[in-house]
Amino acid sequence: MYSEKVMDHFTNPRNVGEIENASGVGTVGNAKCGDIMRIYLDIDEDTKIIKDCKFKTFGCGAAVATSSMATELVIGKTIDQALKVTNKAVTEALDGLPPVKVHCSLLAEEAIHAALWDYAQKHGIVIEGLVEPKKDIHEGEE
């Protein structure tokens, strides 16, 4: 059973779309469940605050809901704060997920990290605590 927040973010997702000339773009996926998430970040160059975040997700309702919530959790945050948005934080913000759908919140966390990695690569910087994402989105784990 899904919480009201999950259903709301699934039926009325926030921040859907793409950001042209995004500061960072991260794409992650899980071949076993078929979910693919792409997160776009617009980061202010001076303050390093995420001004905007959009997503495109192909997958189940929980994948859409976790993507939507993840964008809300990072907008207005610094890079370091966004890096600390975990799958647990996404799940809690949605008032929980069924155990079989928790992997969707992990994809949301990984998509944020992949977008931050892309940003760091484009700007030749190191973001403390950020690790390089998996190369092949088809090798995701459940």
For each residue, the residues with C-beta under 8 A, 3 or more apart:
1: 98
2: 6 7 10 61 62 65 97 98
3: 6 7 94 95 96 97
4: 7 8 95
5: 8 9 65 69 93 94 95
6: 2 3 9 10 61 62 65 94 95 96 97
7: 2 3 4 10 11 61 65
8: 4 5 11 12
9: 5 6 12 13 14 64 65 66 68 69 94
10: 2 6 7 13 61 62 64 65 68
11: 7 8
12: 8 9
13: 9 10 16 55 64 65 67 68
14: 9 68 71 72
15: 52 53 54 55 68 71 72 75
16: 13 54 55 56 68
17: 40 54 55 56
18: 22 40 54 56
19: 22 40 41 42 52 53 54
20:
21:
22: 18 19 25 40 41 42 115
23: 41 42 43 119 122
24: 40 41 43 115 116 117 118 119 120 122
25: 22 38 39 40 41 114 115 118
26: 38 39 41 110 111 112 113 114 115 116 117 118 133
27: 36 37 38 39 111 114 137
28: 36 37 107 110 111 114 133 134 137 140
29: 35 36 37 107 137 138 140
30: 33 34 35 36 103 107 140 141 142
31: 34 137 138 139 140
32: 140 141 142
33: 30 59 60 63 103 104 142
34: 30 31 58 59 60
35: 29 30 57 58 59 60 63 103 104 107
36: 27 28 29 30 57 58 59 137
37: 27 28 29 55 56 57 59 63 67 107 108 110 111
38: 25 26 27 55 56 57 111
39: 25 26 27 53 54 55 67 70 71 108 111 112 114 115
40: 17 18 19 22 24 25 52 53 54 55 115
41: 19 22 23 24 25 26 50 52 53 74 82 115 116 119
42: 19 22 23 50 51 52 53
43: 23 24 48 49 50 51 79 119
44: 47 48 49 50 51
45: 48
46:
47: 44 78
48: 43 44 45 78 79
49: 43 44 76 77 78
50: 41 42 43 44 53 74 75 76 77 78 79 82
51: 42 43 44 75
52: 15 19 40 41 42 75
53: 15 19 39 40 41 42 50 70 71 74 75
54: 15 16 17 18 19 39 40 71
55: 13 15 16 17 37 38 39 40 67 68 70 71 111
56: 16 17 18 37 38
57: 35 36 37 38 63 64 67
58: 34 35 36 63
59: 33 34 35 36 37 62 63 64 104
60: 33 34 35 63 64 101 104
61: 2 6 7 10 64 65
62: 2 6 10 59 65 66 97 98 101 104
63: 33 35 37 57 58 59 60 66 67 104 107
64: 9 10 13 57 59 60 61 67 68
65: 2 5 6 7 9 10 13 61 62 68 69 94 104
66: 9 62 63 69 70 90 91 94 97 104 105 107 108
67: 13 37 39 55 57 63 64 70 71 108 111
68: 9 10 13 14 15 16 55 64 65 71 72
69: 5 9 65 66 72 73 90 93 94 108
70: 39 53 55 66 67 73 74 85 90 108 109 111 112
71: 14 15 39 53 54 55 67 68 74 75
72: 14 15 68 69 75 93
73: 69 70 77 85 89 90 93
74: 41 50 53 70 71 77 81 82 85 112
75: 15 50 51 52 53 71 72
76: 49 50
77: 49 50 73 74 81 82 85
78: 47 48 49 50 81 82
79: 43 48 50 82 83 116 119 127
80: 83 84 127 128
81: 74 77 78 84 85
82: 41 50 74 77 78 79 85 112 116
83: 79 80 112 113 116 127 129 130
84: 80 81 89
85: 70 73 74 77 81 82 89 90 109 112
86: 89 90 109
87: 90 91 102 105 106 108 109
88: 91 92 105
89: 73 84 85 86 92 93
90: 66 69 70 73 85 86 87 93 94 105 108 109
91: 66 87 88 94 96 97 102 105
92: 88 89 95 96
93: 5 69 72 73 89 90
94: 3 5 6 9 65 66 69 90 91 97 105
95: 3 4 5 6 92
96: 3 6 91 92
97: 2 3 6 62 66 91 94 101 102 104 105
98: 1 2 62 101 102
99: 102
100:
101: 60 62 97 98 104 105
102: 87 91 97 98 99 105 106
103: 30 33 35 106 107 142
104: 33 35 59 60 62 63 65 66 97 101 107 108
105: 66 87 88 90 91 94 97 101 102 108 109
106: 87 102 103 109 110
107: 28 29 30 35 37 63 66 103 104 110 111 140
108: 37 39 66 67 69 70 87 90 104 105 111 112
109: 70 85 86 87 90 105 106 112 113
110: 26 28 37 106 107 113 114 133 134
111: 26 27 28 37 38 39 55 67 70 107 108 114 115
112: 26 39 70 74 82 83 85 108 109 115 116
113: 26 83 109 110 116 117 130 131 133
114: 25 26 27 28 39 110 111 117 118 133
115: 22 24 25 26 39 40 41 111 112 118 119
116: 24 26 41 79 82 83 112 113 119 120 127 130
117: 24 26 113 114 120 121 127 130 131 132 133
118: 24 25 26 114 115 121 122
119: 23 24 41 43 79 115 116 122 123 127
120: 24 116 117 123 124 125 126 127 130
121: 117 118 124
122: 23 24 118 119
123: 119 120
124: 120 121
125: 120
126: 120 130
127: 79 80 83 116 117 119 120 130
128: 80
129: 83
130: 83 113 116 117 120 126 127
131: 113 117
132: 117
133: 26 28 110 113 114 117
134: 28 110 137 139 140
135:
136: 139
137: 27 28 29 31 36 134 140
138: 29 31
139: 31 134 136
140: 28 29 30 31 32 107 134 137
141: 30 32
142: 30 32 33 103
